[in-house]
Amino acid sequence: MTTVQSPTPTPTPERPARPAARSGPRVVVRGSGAHRAAQAVVLVLLAAVVIWGGSLDPFGQGQLTRAAIFALAIMGLNFTTGYVGLLSVGHSAFLGLGAYTTGILVVNYNQTAISTIPWAMLVCFLVGLLVGIPALRIRGLYLAMVTLALGVAFPEVVARLDGLTGGAEGMTIRRTLLRPPDWSGFTLGEKDAWLYWLTIVLLVVTFVVVRNVISSRYGLAMHAVRQDEVAASASGINVAAIKLVSFGVSGAITGLAGSLFAMYIGSLFAEGSFTVLAGITLLIGLVLGGERTLAGPIIGGLAVVLIPYYTSGIGQGQASAVLFAVVLIAVIFLAPEGVAGGVARLARRWVVVVDKRPESIGRGR
Amino acid sequence: MLKVSEVVLDFGGIRALDTVGFTVGDGEICGLIGPNGAGKTSLFNCITRIYQPDSGSITFDGTDLLGLRRHQVVRHGIARTFQNLALWPKLTVLENTVLGAHSLATPRLVPSAVAWPSTRAARKRVDLRAWELLERLDLLDLASHPAAGLPFGTLKRVELARALISEPSLLLLDEPAGGLTHAEVDELAAVVQGLQAELGFSVLLVEHHMGMVMSMSDHVVAMDFGRTIADGTPDEVKRDPAVVAAYLGTAA
């Protein structure tokens, strides 16, 4: 039950005492002009990157689409593994389930690709709730084992249901079936550009939704469940409900990524794209980018797509895998809390964000 | 009114609570004393559903607490603090306090996801109340500080703020003075008494600091070896031979 043990205040290690210059970090009040301006600058920079991506050559744009899809998948993983602390190794299954839901509905039932997205999310939400049930009783490595089993079982199940999924031979979604809807203004030839913008829009929407949840009191409750369940339940938090729902939402977000992945890749092979290795890739992206940060999954998505691409250009064959591993180890050593976490830690040396006091409280500062 | 009767709790072969019974009236401060291992915290954990008693009953205002799940206890107006602290170390003092209001205004996922106006209004209300309590408990300057790394006595006050924000009708305090200096103990007693007079909740107070217990309590229950050995006014309990024996040993 004891979570806070140190009876004496420990000096913050990253801020060495400098007796000469007494210039502590700058204090910025949340929601103040300076805080809003900083946020606006970041937004403008991101918008610039997105527009630049829209003007790239098809290959570069495709890589960005892929990175955005992985960012979405990692955002889903972050929701439960990051914030609630339920370790999942098998999120590849949700990616695959979303992809196959879209594939089956498009190929076998003549649905338009975009209309399958809600179904993919719903199926993954329900399966996520089911998988969340063991998480009520077990945690840590034991839960990782259960989710590992899910990740291992998924390609096998796909192979078994060959009438629906094409089995081991895979499933091909013809390009004409992925025609952009008429209202979008994109032609069939511009399918890749359409998918880029669709992915970006859904990424932004998901980002805003996750941000809203995490900054709300519901998000605080998720943190509370991760850090101390006894304290959480004593404060009236239904620990079981938070765990189950977070797993469901997590599955739905990763399923959304899976659905987009099906449209992107066009041909689905469970043994190729949705093995446990993919699940581990998502975890690597999460840890690299930064668990429990909003920017982390986006950095992670870029990392797991772009780093292997560039390292494969440097070395040949096995060498590229080794280079990828070296980059990974370097990041873990330099910033154990991931890139986003590391940057935030550095930034706290200069700027600290504090909550705004209501006017009626204290005599102001 | 909290009514504990005939509660028995076994851990394997060890009987932690042996037919414990007493009541805490509305608006009353009840002290619960006893040597280490007497079963005080075990009893707290039975009331807050962390332990399941083997027999006996615990009711609060007519509600059978033993039929509730852990997170429902606070919804019925019972909030607690912990002997060894159970805060969320990475959350700030303000966030720790805000979370205490979870039972009063339970946040829902979908309205939170779309930042629904009523959700924002509730957040604002809860935030304001949290700030008021932090001011009351002299924690204003630490509001944006993570709980980890703060002194033990400060964290005790954070736990108190978290418990109070749920607007309890019964407050369970498990050794609130543990690890505090004399001045801090007096200050804490004054704050609890002040808030109690203002808000009218009742208190069940486990404490080894006899000065604090005897000066604050309306009535005192003494326990030893899992049994209630005395129950009465502070003066009566102080003089009770069984209590003296429990603390000092029996006369030869």
Chai-1 contact restraints between the chains, C-beta under 6 A:
chainA,res_idxA,chainB,res_idxB,connection_type,confidence,min_distance_angstrom,max_distance_angstrom,comment,restraint_id
A,M1,B,N84,contact,1.0,0.0,6.0,A-B,restraint_1
A,M1,B,A86,contact,1.0,0.0,6.0,A-B,restraint_2
A,T2,B,N84,contact,1.0,0.0,6.0,A-B,restraint_3
A,T3,B,P89,contact,1.0,0.0,6.0,A-B,restraint_4
A,V4,B,L85,contact,1.0,0.0,6.0,A-B,restraint_5
A,V4,B,L87,contact,1.0,0.0,6.0,A-B,restraint_6
A,V4,B,P89,contact,1.0,0.0,6.0,A-B,restraint_7
A,V4,B,A147,contact,1.0,0.0,6.0,A-B,restraint_8
A,V4,B,L155,contact,1.0,0.0,6.0,A-B,restraint_9
A,P7,B,F152,contact,1.0,0.0,6.0,A-B,restraint_10
A,P9,B,G149,contact,1.0,0.0,6.0,A-B,restraint_11
A,P9,B,P151,contact,1.0,0.0,6.0,A-B,restraint_12
A,T10,B,G149,contact,1.0,0.0,6.0,A-B,restraint_13
A,V209,B,A113,contact,1.0,0.0,6.0,A-B,restraint_14
A,N212,B,A113,contact,1.0,0.0,6.0,A-B,restraint_15
A,N212,B,A115,contact,1.0,0.0,6.0,A-B,restraint_16
A,V213,B,S112,contact,1.0,0.0,6.0,A-B,restraint_17
A,V213,B,A113,contact,1.0,0.0,6.0,A-B,restraint_18
A,S216,B,P107,contact,1.0,0.0,6.0,A-B,restraint_19
A,S216,B,S112,contact,1.0,0.0,6.0,A-B,restraint_20
A,R217,B,P107,contact,1.0,0.0,6.0,A-B,restraint_21
A,Y218,B,P107,contact,1.0,0.0,6.0,A-B,restraint_22
A,Y218,B,L109,contact,1.0,0.0,6.0,A-B,restraint_23
A,Y218,B,S112,contact,1.0,0.0,6.0,A-B,restraint_24
A,L220,B,E95,contact,1.0,0.0,6.0,A-B,restraint_25
A,L220,B,L99,contact,1.0,0.0,6.0,A-B,restraint_26
A,H223,B,L91,contact,1.0,0.0,6.0,A-B,restraint_27
A,A224,B,W88,contact,1.0,0.0,6.0,A-B,restraint_28
A,A224,B,L99,contact,1.0,0.0,6.0,A-B,restraint_29
A,Q227,B,W88,contact,1.0,0.0,6.0,A-B,restraint_30
A,D228,B,A86,contact,1.0,0.0,6.0,A-B,restraint_31
A,D228,B,W88,contact,1.0,0.0,6.0,A-B,restraint_32
A,V230,B,A86,contact,1.0,0.0,6.0,A-B,restraint_33
A,A231,B,A86,contact,1.0,0.0,6.0,A-B,restraint_34
A,S233,B,R70,contact,1.0,0.0,6.0,A-B,restraint_35
A,S233,B,H71,contact,1.0,0.0,6.0,A-B,restraint_36
A,A234,B,T48,contact,1.0,0.0,6.0,A-B,restraint_37
A,A234,B,R80,contact,1.0,0.0,6.0,A-B,restraint_38
A,S235,B,L99,contact,1.0,0.0,6.0,A-B,restraint_39
A,S235,B,G100,contact,1.0,0.0,6.0,A-B,restraint_40
A,S235,B,H102,contact,1.0,0.0,6.0,A-B,restraint_41
A,G236,B,H71,contact,1.0,0.0,6.0,A-B,restraint_42
A,G236,B,V74,contact,1.0,0.0,6.0,A-B,restraint_43
A,G236,B,R75,contact,1.0,0.0,6.0,A-B,restraint_44
A,G236,B,H102,contact,1.0,0.0,6.0,A-B,restraint_45
A,G236,B,S103,contact,1.0,0.0,6.0,A-B,restraint_46
A,I237,B,H71,contact,1.0,0.0,6.0,A-B,restraint_47
A,I237,B,H102,contact,1.0,0.0,6.0,A-B,restraint_48
A,N238,B,H71,contact,1.0,0.0,6.0,A-B,restraint_49
A,V354,B,S144,contact,1.0,0.0,6.0,A-B,restraint_50
A,D355,B,L94,contact,1.0,0.0,6.0,A-B,restraint_51
A,D355,B,A143,contact,1.0,0.0,6.0,A-B,restraint_52
A,D355,B,S144,contact,1.0,0.0,6.0,A-B,restraint_53
A,P358,B,L128,contact,1.0,0.0,6.0,A-B,restraint_54
A,P358,B,W131,contact,1.0,0.0,6.0,A-B,restraint_55
A,I361,B,W131,contact,1.0,0.0,6.0,A-B,restraint_56
A,I361,B,E135,contact,1.0,0.0,6.0,A-B,restraint_57
A,G362,B,L140,contact,1.0,0.0,6.0,A-B,restraint_58
